[in-house]
Amino acid sequence: MLAAYIAVTVVAAVAYAYAAFLNFTHDQSVAEVAQRLGMPVSWMVRLGFLLGAGSVGLVTGFGVAALGTAAACGLVLYFLFAAGAHIRARDSRLLNWINWSVFFSLALAALVVGVAYRGPSLSVQRISRKGDPDVFWTSELYGNDAAFDAHGGSDTMATAAPIEQRDELAARLFEAIDSGDVDRFAAMMARDVTVYGDGGGKAPQWPHPLRRPA
């Protein structure tokens, strides 16, 4: 998923940076489309700034997730409004609609892949056993150990249960994490355990704490 996120984001950012350049330089092909849509040529610079901001926002999203998502949303809205302008002007030129489809698809793909990449997932840095032989706890959800440490987590696994049982339970835990099966993971938690997902400023926080189903 990381490779797809990087690839789509980079391609989209380059495409919108190029589109911004064409607007800034009043490229003839872009100016002709603007005139056909009844849009003042003077608006091209403003639209170039919007496209350029979207390109920068996508790249900035590598470090600040919220900006990347906001930029992708803004670009999707931008091209939806552009489609409305084409429809209002009764523009039936196939090439114009192909260009619009490419840019809109890139914006939508950047949004979807970005959200999918940053969406809730489980990863394990440290594991502890706490009393119940059928209970495991993950200390890292998006890299934050605060909730784990606040509840007295340990860097090691207890050895009360037979090693075969511990290995089997560990295998189940990692399988649930690797497959992204949050429900299966929650079913292995103790009833008095609550797991909080915190993005640490790099990913969205979970909307609700994770608890074992009643």
Beta strands, then each sheet from edge to edge (+ up, - down):
strand 1: 127-128
strand 2: 137-138
strand 3: 194-195
strand 4: 210-211
sheet 1: 1+ 2-
sheet 2: 3+ 4-
end
